[in-house]
Amino acid sequence: MAGLQIHRENVAGRITLRLEGVLDGKTAQEVQTSLDTLQGQDVVVDFTHLREFKDSAVGVLTRNLADSVKLRGLASHHERMFRYFGVTTGVVVQRPYYTPEDVLSL
């Protein structure tokens, strides 16, 4: 199975785009086109079922990404990548096990 499949689910007015396969710069354009057609609606993009997620896709997806779009199923690396582009993922960044201040204050 090459490429990307976009499964569209509509439950109670919230549209979920479930992505399966390989997401790269080229296939991210397909996702962006789908998002453009859904402007103004509550949309969740679910990355859980991707086999491969290339970093180049993040740059494509962050162009014109609406605030109404929620992201689900991202690995921590890709959450960070989206934050670098100024897109919040809704995931709370956990505090490290300890900080240097904790060690120095002992």
Secondary structure in CASP SS format (residue, H / E / C, confidence):
PFRMAT SS
TARGET T0000
AUTHOR 0000-0000-0000
METHOD secondary structure of the structure
MODEL  1
M C 1.00
A C 1.00
G C 1.00
L E 1.00
Q E 1.00
I E 1.00
H E 1.00
R E 1.00
E E 1.00
N E 1.00
V E 1.00
A C 1.00
G C 1.00
R E 1.00
I E 1.00
T E 1.00
L E 1.00
R E 1.00
L E 1.00
E E 1.00
G E 1.00
V E 1.00
L E 1.00
D C 1.00
G H 1.00
K H 1.00
T H 1.00
A H 1.00
Q H 1.00
E H 1.00
V H 1.00
Q H 1.00
T H 1.00
S H 1.00
L H 1.00
D H 1.00
T H 1.00
L C 1.00
Q C 1.00
G C 1.00
Q C 1.00
D C 1.00
V E 1.00
V E 1.00
V E 1.00
D E 1.00
F E 1.00
T E 1.00
H E 1.00
L E 1.00
R E 1.00
E E 1.00
F E 1.00
K C 1.00
D C 1.00
S H 1.00
A H 1.00
V H 1.00
G H 1.00
V H 1.00
L H 1.00
T H 1.00
R C 1.00
N C 1.00
L C 1.00
A C 1.00
D C 1.00
S C 1.00
V E 1.00
K E 1.00
L E 1.00
R E 1.00
G C 1.00
L C 1.00
A C 1.00
S H 1.00
H H 1.00
H H 1.00
E H 1.00
R H 1.00
M H 1.00
F H 1.00
R H 1.00
Y H 1.00
F C 1.00
G C 1.00
V C 1.00
T C 1.00
T C 1.00
G C 1.00
V C 1.00
V C 1.00
V C 1.00
Q C 1.00
R C 1.00
P C 1.00
Y C 1.00
Y C 1.00
T C 1.00
P H 1.00
E H 1.00
D H 1.00
V H 1.00
L H 1.00
S C 1.00
L C 1.00
END
